[in-house]
Amino acid sequence: MRARIRLAVGAAAALTATGLLTGCGGAGSSGTDAPKQEASGAGCAPVAGDQLMVLADDKKQQNSDNVIPAVNADAANPQLLAALDKVSAALDTPKLIQLNKAVDVDRKTPKTAAEEFASANNLTAGIAKGPGGPLVVGAANFSESETLGELYRIVLTAAGYQVRVQQIGSRELYEPALEKGEIQVVPEYAASMAEFLNTKANGQNAKPAASPDLDKTVTALRASGDKVGITFGTPSAAQDQNAFAVTKAFSDKYGVSTLSELASKCSGQATVLAGPPECPQRVTCQAGLVQVYNFHAGSFSSLDAGGPQTKNALKTGSASVGLVLSSDGALATS
């Protein structure tokens, strides 16, 4: 899975206005400049359980971070893009969760997981041959990116290319390599890449380019890509973005399956929100839950960024709701 969670996209990362940073005091809290509690209801106490589930972001708090192929413009051609788009067409978030489970939980290699997925979904059928030649598919330093890179390798090999997958590291390292043509293809995330290119060109205080609207985000992404020699394929339905999870037992007990339901039924003293230390100040975390949903937790438990501490707190009944990543293999139902 991803090495770090998305805590902020765009310039307006911190909400420090009075009343937005609520519910972050109390036991287990980071205690960082926590304002007076506003969670006055009874709330929903944690409920232990082995199965985690994501609450639907029905008011679109999060930006559209859909998986999308990024290609060096000089290497882009119709056959190459069509091959990559086969992967996009086959992916949605439940399938991406299963791919991550295969690697992160079942301990298969990204290469094996990708090959099994490609076979099960008939990915190479009908792929037209391109001009061929060597290609390097770059991957970031987390397993999901490696697995997506292996899927790209499979379809590009079927299109007649000689392909190898190379782990590059962070976006700060692989994006310049993609511009220069040192690598030709990278699996990307629409909103994150749109903001990366936006702030790289226009500074950290640039007006945000990404939004919850996928079409608008991709339009902005392609405009920025055109300026630096990067072409983007078709976005998939698969999203890897910040999400809020509860146990299924919690959902069943309180009748909560969306963030709106969480806000209306569970704002109050008994509710414990878990996440990384920065969460109370971030629009993609607690501050956004207050702003978008008017959700007020009774206390905030400062743990990790969608990692084992947060997931364990949910499963053991120490937290009511926690920040996770929407494609985490731990969310698999089987």
C-alpha positions as CSV (number, residue, x, y, z in Angstrom):
1,M,0.0,0.0,0.0
2,R,0.8,3.6,-0.2
3,A,3.7,4.9,2.0
4,R,1.9,8.0,3.1
5,I,-1.7,9.1,3.3
6,R,-3.1,12.1,1.5
7,L,-3.6,14.6,4.2
8,A,-3.8,17.7,2.0
9,V,-4.4,18.4,-1.7
10,G,-3.9,22.0,-2.9
11,A,-3.1,25.2,-1.0
12,A,-6.0,25.3,1.4
13,A,-4.7,22.4,3.5
14,A,-5.2,23.9,7.0
15,L,-8.4,25.2,8.4
16,T,-7.7,27.2,11.4
17,A,-10.9,29.2,11.7
18,T,-12.6,29.1,15.0
19,G,-14.9,26.1,15.3
20,L,-13.4,24.0,12.6
21,L,-10.9,22.1,14.7
22,T,-13.4,20.5,17.1
23,G,-13.4,17.2,18.9
24,C,-9.6,16.9,19.0
25,G,-9.1,17.1,22.8
26,G,-9.4,14.5,25.5
27,A,-7.8,11.1,26.2
28,G,-5.7,9.8,23.4
29,S,-5.7,13.2,21.6
30,S,-2.6,14.8,20.1
31,G,-3.6,17.8,22.2
32,T,-2.2,20.2,19.7
33,D,-3.9,23.6,20.0
34,A,-7.2,21.8,20.5
35,P,-10.2,24.2,20.7
36,K,-13.1,23.8,23.1
37,Q,-15.1,20.7,22.4
38,E,-18.3,21.1,20.4
39,A,-19.4,17.5,20.5
40,S,-22.4,17.7,22.8
41,G,-24.4,14.6,21.9
42,A,-24.1,11.1,23.2
43,G,-22.1,9.9,20.2
44,C,-21.4,6.3,19.2
45,A,-18.9,4.3,21.2
46,P,-16.4,2.1,19.4
47,V,-17.5,-1.4,18.5
48,A,-14.9,-4.1,18.0
49,G,-14.9,-6.3,14.9
50,D,-12.7,-8.0,12.4
51,Q,-14.3,-6.6,9.2
52,L,-13.6,-3.0,8.2
53,M,-15.8,-1.0,5.8
54,V,-15.5,2.5,4.3
55,L,-18.3,5.0,4.9
56,A,-19.5,6.5,1.6
57,D,-18.3,10.1,1.0
58,D,-21.8,11.2,-0.1
59,K,-21.0,14.9,0.0
60,K,-17.7,14.6,-1.8
61,Q,-15.2,15.7,0.8
62,Q,-12.3,14.0,-1.0
63,N,-10.9,14.9,-4.4
64,S,-11.0,12.5,-7.3
65,D,-7.8,10.5,-7.0
66,N,-8.6,7.9,-9.7
67,V,-5.8,5.8,-11.1
68,I,-4.7,7.1,-14.5
69,P,-1.8,6.3,-16.8
70,A,0.8,9.0,-17.3
71,V,2.9,8.8,-20.5
72,N,5.9,10.7,-21.8
73,A,4.4,12.6,-24.8
74,D,7.2,11.5,-27.2
75,A,6.4,7.9,-26.4
76,A,2.6,8.2,-26.6
77,N,0.9,6.8,-29.6
78,P,-2.7,5.4,-30.2
79,Q,-1.7,1.8,-29.7
80,L,0.2,2.4,-26.5
81,L,-2.6,4.5,-25.0
82,A,-5.2,2.0,-26.0
83,A,-3.3,-0.8,-24.3
84,L,-3.0,1.2,-21.1
85,D,-6.7,2.1,-21.3
86,K,-7.5,-1.6,-21.2
87,V,-6.1,-1.6,-17.6
88,S,-8.2,1.4,-16.7
89,A,-11.4,-0.2,-18.1
90,A,-10.8,-3.3,-16.0
91,L,-10.2,-1.6,-12.7
92,D,-12.6,-0.3,-10.1
93,T,-12.0,0.3,-6.4
94,P,-13.2,-3.2,-5.2
95,K,-10.8,-4.8,-7.7
96,L,-8.0,-2.6,-6.6
97,I,-8.6,-3.6,-3.0
98,Q,-8.4,-7.3,-4.0
99,L,-5.1,-6.6,-5.8
100,N,-3.7,-4.9,-2.8
101,K,-5.0,-7.8,-0.6
102,A,-3.2,-10.3,-2.8
103,V,0.1,-8.5,-2.2
104,D,-0.2,-6.9,1.2
105,V,-2.2,-9.6,3.0
106,D,-1.7,-12.8,1.0
107,R,1.9,-12.0,0.4
108,K,2.0,-12.6,-3.4
109,T,4.5,-10.6,-5.4
110,P,3.1,-7.6,-7.4
111,K,4.2,-9.5,-10.6
112,T,2.2,-12.6,-9.6
113,A,-0.9,-10.6,-8.5
114,A,-0.9,-8.6,-11.7
115,E,-0.5,-11.7,-13.9
116,E,-3.4,-13.5,-12.2
117,F,-5.6,-10.4,-12.5
118,A,-4.7,-10.0,-16.2
119,S,-5.6,-13.6,-16.9
120,A,-8.8,-13.5,-15.0
121,N,-9.9,-10.2,-16.7
122,N,-8.6,-11.2,-20.2
123,L,-6.6,-8.0,-20.4
124,T,-4.5,-8.8,-23.4
125,A,-7.4,-9.7,-25.7
126,G,-7.7,-7.6,-28.8
127,I,-4.7,-5.4,-28.1
128,A,-3.3,-3.9,-31.3
129,K,0.4,-3.9,-32.0
130,G,2.3,-0.6,-31.7
131,P,5.6,0.3,-33.2
132,G,7.5,-1.6,-30.5
133,G,10.8,-0.9,-28.9
134,P,12.0,-0.7,-25.3
135,L,9.9,0.9,-22.6
136,V,10.5,1.6,-19.0
137,V,7.4,1.7,-16.7
138,G,8.2,3.6,-13.5
139,A,6.6,2.7,-10.2
140,A,6.5,4.6,-6.9
141,N,7.8,3.0,-3.7
142,F,4.7,1.3,-2.5
143,S,3.2,-2.0,-3.5
144,E,0.0,-0.7,-5.2
145,S,2.1,1.3,-7.7
146,E,4.3,-1.7,-8.3
147,T,1.3,-3.9,-9.0
148,L,-0.2,-1.3,-11.4
149,G,3.2,-1.0,-13.1
150,E,3.2,-4.8,-13.7
151,L,-0.3,-4.6,-15.2
152,Y,0.9,-1.9,-17.6
153,R,3.9,-4.1,-18.4
154,I,1.6,-7.0,-19.3
155,V,-0.6,-5.0,-21.7
156,L,2.3,-3.1,-23.3
157,T,4.1,-6.4,-23.9
158,A,1.0,-7.6,-25.7
159,A,1.2,-4.4,-27.8
160,G,4.7,-5.4,-29.0
161,Y,7.0,-3.5,-26.6
162,Q,10.0,-4.7,-24.7
163,V,9.0,-3.6,-21.2
164,R,10.6,-3.5,-17.8
165,V,9.2,-2.1,-14.6
166,Q,11.6,0.0,-12.5
167,Q,10.8,1.3,-9.0
168,I,11.8,5.0,-8.9
169,G,10.6,6.3,-5.6
170,S,8.5,9.4,-4.9
171,R,6.7,11.6,-7.4
172,E,9.4,14.3,-6.9
173,L,11.8,11.8,-8.4
174,Y,9.8,10.0,-11.1
175,E,7.9,13.0,-12.5
176,P,11.0,14.8,-13.8
177,A,12.2,11.4,-15.2
178,L,8.9,11.1,-17.0
179,E,9.2,14.6,-18.5
180,K,12.7,13.8,-19.8
181,G,11.7,10.5,-21.2
182,E,14.1,8.5,-18.9
183,I,10.9,6.5,-18.1
184,Q,8.0,6.4,-20.5
185,V,5.0,5.3,-18.4
186,V,3.9,5.7,-14.8
187,P,0.6,4.7,-13.0
188,E,-0.7,8.0,-11.5
189,Y,-3.5,9.4,-9.4
190,A,-5.6,12.2,-11.0
191,A,-6.0,14.7,-8.2
192,S,-2.6,14.2,-6.6
193,M,-0.8,14.6,-10.0
194,A,-3.0,17.6,-11.0
195,E,-2.0,19.4,-7.8
196,F,1.7,18.3,-8.0
197,L,1.9,19.8,-11.5
198,N,-0.2,22.8,-10.5
199,T,1.9,23.8,-7.5
200,K,5.2,23.0,-9.4
201,A,4.2,25.5,-12.1
202,N,2.4,28.1,-10.0
203,G,3.7,27.8,-6.5
204,Q,2.3,26.4,-3.2
205,N,-0.4,29.1,-3.0
206,A,-1.8,28.3,-6.4
207,K,-5.6,28.0,-6.8
208,P,-6.4,24.2,-6.5
209,A,-6.7,22.4,-9.8
210,A,-8.2,19.2,-8.4
211,S,-11.7,18.7,-7.2
212,P,-14.2,15.9,-6.4
213,D,-15.4,16.2,-10.0
214,L,-13.3,13.7,-12.0
215,D,-13.9,15.3,-15.4
216,K,-12.8,18.7,-14.2
217,T,-9.8,17.3,-12.4
218,V,-8.7,15.3,-15.5
219,T,-9.2,18.4,-17.8
220,A,-6.9,20.4,-15.5
221,L,-4.4,17.5,-15.3
222,R,-4.2,17.2,-19.1
223,A,-3.7,21.0,-19.5
224,S,-0.8,20.9,-17.1
225,G,0.6,17.8,-18.6
226,D,0.6,19.3,-22.1
227,K,2.9,22.1,-20.9
228,V,5.6,19.6,-19.6
229,G,5.3,16.9,-22.2
230,I,3.2,14.4,-20.3
231,T,0.1,12.7,-21.8
232,F,-2.6,11.0,-19.8
233,G,-4.7,8.1,-20.7
234,T,-8.3,7.3,-19.6
235,P,-8.9,7.4,-15.9
236,S,-10.1,4.2,-14.2
237,A,-13.0,3.9,-11.8
238,A,-10.5,2.8,-9.2
239,Q,-9.7,5.4,-6.5
240,D,-7.0,5.4,-3.9
241,Q,-7.8,8.4,-1.7
242,N,-8.5,9.3,1.9
243,A,-11.5,7.5,3.4
244,F,-13.1,6.9,6.8
245,A,-13.7,3.4,8.0
246,V,-15.6,1.7,10.8
247,T,-16.1,-1.9,11.7
248,K,-19.1,-3.6,10.1
249,A,-20.3,-4.3,13.6
250,F,-20.2,-0.6,14.3
251,S,-22.1,0.1,11.1
252,D,-24.7,-2.5,11.9
253,K,-25.2,-1.4,15.5
254,Y,-25.7,2.3,14.7
255,G,-27.1,2.1,11.2
256,V,-24.3,4.0,9.6
257,S,-23.0,3.5,6.1
258,T,-22.3,7.1,4.9
259,L,-20.5,10.0,6.4
260,S,-23.8,12.0,6.5
261,E,-25.3,9.2,8.7
262,L,-22.2,9.3,10.9
263,A,-22.6,13.0,11.4
264,S,-26.3,12.9,12.1
265,K,-26.2,9.8,14.4
266,C,-22.7,9.8,16.0
267,S,-21.6,13.4,16.6
268,G,-21.0,13.4,20.4
269,Q,-18.9,12.6,23.4
270,A,-18.6,8.8,23.0
271,T,-17.3,8.9,19.4
272,V,-13.5,8.5,18.9
273,L,-11.9,9.5,15.7
274,A,-8.5,8.0,14.9
275,G,-5.9,9.3,12.5
276,P,-2.4,10.8,12.1
277,P,-1.3,13.8,14.2
278,E,-2.1,16.3,11.4
279,C,-5.6,15.1,10.9
280,P,-7.4,17.7,13.0
281,Q,-6.1,20.5,10.8
282,R,-6.6,18.9,7.4
283,V,-9.5,19.5,5.0
284,T,-9.2,15.9,3.9
285,C,-9.4,14.7,7.5
286,Q,-11.1,15.9,10.7
287,A,-11.3,19.6,9.7
288,G,-13.1,18.6,6.5
289,L,-15.5,16.3,8.4
290,V,-16.5,19.3,10.4
291,Q,-16.7,21.7,7.5
292,V,-18.4,19.4,5.0
293,Y,-20.5,17.1,7.2
294,N,-20.8,19.0,10.5
295,F,-19.4,15.9,12.2
296,H,-18.0,16.4,15.7
297,A,-16.1,13.6,17.4
298,G,-15.9,13.5,21.2
299,S,-12.2,12.9,21.1
300,F,-9.3,12.4,18.6
301,S,-6.8,9.6,18.9
302,S,-3.5,10.5,17.4
303,L,-2.1,7.3,15.7
304,D,-0.8,6.7,12.2
305,A,-1.7,7.6,8.7
306,G,-4.1,4.8,7.7
307,G,-1.7,2.2,9.0
308,P,-1.8,-0.7,11.4
309,Q,-2.3,1.4,14.5
310,T,-5.5,3.0,13.2
311,K,-6.8,-0.2,11.8
312,N,-6.1,-2.1,15.0
313,A,-7.8,0.6,17.0
314,L,-10.9,0.1,15.0
315,K,-10.8,-3.7,15.2
316,T,-10.2,-3.8,18.9
317,G,-12.8,-1.2,19.8
318,S,-10.5,1.7,20.7
319,A,-11.8,4.0,17.9
320,S,-15.2,4.5,16.4
321,V,-14.0,5.8,13.0
322,G,-10.5,6.0,11.5
323,L,-8.8,7.5,8.5
324,V,-7.7,4.8,6.0
325,L,-7.0,4.6,2.3
326,S,-10.0,3.6,0.1
327,S,-8.0,0.8,-1.7
328,D,-6.4,-0.7,1.3
329,G,-6.3,-4.5,1.1
330,A,-7.5,-4.7,4.7
331,L,-10.9,-3.6,3.4
332,A,-11.4,-6.8,1.4
333,T,-14.5,-8.7,2.3
334,S,-13.0,-12.1,1.4
